[in-house]
Amino acid sequence: MKKLFLAAIAVMAFGFANAQTGGFSKGDTFISGALSVGSTKQGDAKTSNFTVVPSVGYFVSENIAIGGKLGFGSSKNELDLKKNEFTVGAFGRYYFTPASQFSVFAQAGLDYTNTKTKPGDYKENEIGANVGLGLSYFLSNHFAIEANWLGLGYSVNNNGGHGAEKANSFGFGTDLRDVSFGVIYKF
């Protein structure tokens, strides 16, 4: 009886290990996003911040997904300096093995961010483009964990306009702190 019980457990474990889980295919839709909450204290100065950026994507072919995102961020310090950011963006992804449980992808994106700082109604506009890599690993048919590395980026910030010089930024991230992690839900 003990051997039969152990054999049944071994068969179930083997079945779970070999079960095809998840993967993407043409017509699939997924949601993902970013959420951060933080606080910084330096001496007597304290700053609190909050950011939420949900995104949605759709597979237009077996390997290509397109999508968009909307984001909001806010920060405030004890001097009542408050900054609000609104972001809208689009992205495209190419998945190398979309139907498998583990898939690597390349991503390109374009974002527009509007920032307002009060008091003083200081406004900034920024347009940015980025290219990076990522990977998805499906835990079930609908849920996956994801890691992104947006390693190459360029942005233009008008620094509030009104005669201020524009700031052009170019960056290549080779630091592991540039990797972000998230969760995907596939419909």
N, C-alpha and C positions, 0 to 999 in steps of 0.2 A: 504494500500500500504506500509506503514511504517513497519507493522508487517511482511509482506511478504519479504521485503528487509532484515530485521533483521534475519528472519528465514533462508534466503539464505546464509547470512554471517555465521550464526552459523553452518549450514550444511557444508560449505566449510572449516571452521576452524576445525570441527570435522574430516573431511576427511583428511586434512593435518596432524592432530595430530595422526591419526591411520594408515597413509600410511607406508608400510614397506620400509625402506630406507637402502640401502647399505647391508653390510655383505660380507663375503668371502665364496668362495666355491672352490672345487678342480679344478685346472687348471687356477685360477686367478693369474695375475701378478700385482705387485705393485711397485711403486717407492717412495722413501722418501729421507731424507738426513738431513744434518746439515750445517749451515752456521753461522759463527761468524766473526765479525769485531770489533776490540777494540783498545784502546789507553790508555796508563798509563803514568801519569806524576808525578814524585816525585822530588821535588826541581827543578833542571835544567835538570834532566834526563827524556827523553821521549822515550817510546817504543810503536811501532805500530804492530798490528798483524792481520792476516787474515787466516781463515780456511774454507774449503769447503769439505764435505764428502757425496757425493751422494751414495745411496744404492738401490738395486733392490732385490725383493723377488718373489718366485713362490710357489704356493700351490701344493705340491706333493700328498696330501690327503685332506680330509675334514678338518682336524685339524692341519696339520703340514705344515709349510712354511720353505723353505731354501732360503738363499740369500747370497749376497756378497756386498762389498763396496770398493771403492777406494777414497782415500782422499789426499788432499794437504794442507799444512799449511806453513805460512811464518811469520817471525817476524824480525823487524829491529829496532835498536836503533840509537841514534845520534852519537855514536862512530863508526858507520859503522859495527857493529857486526850483521851479518845476519844469521838467522837460517831457513832452509827449512826442512820440514818433508813430507815424502811420506808414506801413510798407505794403506795396503791392508788387507781385513778381510773377514771372513765368519761367518754366524750366522744361527741358527735354532730356530724356534719358535713353541710353542704348544699353539694353541688357544682353550680355554675352550668352547666358544660359537661362533664359527666363522660366522655362518649364520645370527646372530642377529645384530641389529644396534649398540649395545654396547657390546664389547667383551674384556675379560681379557686374557692375554697371559703370558707365561713364556718364557724367551729367554736365550740362551747360545751362546757365541761368542768367536772367536779366531782371534787376530790381530797381524800383523807384521808391525813395524814402523822403517823406516830408517831416521835418522836425520843427516844433514850436517851443520856445522857451519863454517862461513868464517869471518875473515881471519884465516888462519891456517889449513884449510881443516880437522877439527875435525869431526869424524864420530862416530855415535852410532847406535846400532841395539837393538830393544826391541821386545819381544814376550809377548803378554798378553792374558789372558783368563778371561772371566767374565760371571756371571750369574745374571739375574735380572727378574723383572716383568714389565708389561706394560698394557696399555689399549687403545683401539681404539673406537672412537665414530664417526659414519658416519653422515655427514651433508647432503649428497645426495648419489646417487647410485655410484658415482666415487670418491668423496672426503671425507676424514676422518681426524679428529684431533687425535693426539696420544700423550701419555705421557709414558715415560720410566724411570725406576729406576734400573740402573745396580748396584745393591747393593753389590755384592761380586766379588772381582777381585784379580788376581795374575799376576805379570809380572816379567820378567827377563831382565835387561838392561846390555849390555857389557861395558858401560861407555867408549867407544872408543877403547877397546882392548889394545894392546901394553903393557901388564903387569898390566893394571888397574884392580882393583877388580870389579867383577860383583855385581850389585845391585839387590836384590830380594825384591819385594814389595808385601804385602798382605793387602787388605783393605776391610772393611765392612762399607758401607755408610748408616748411619741412619739419615742423615741430609736432610731436604727438598730441600737444594740447589743441591743435587745430582739428582734431577728430571729434565729431559729434555722434551721439548715439540716440536712437529713437525706436519707436514701435510703429508698425504699419498694420492697418486693418484692411483686408481685401474683401470686397463685396462679391 
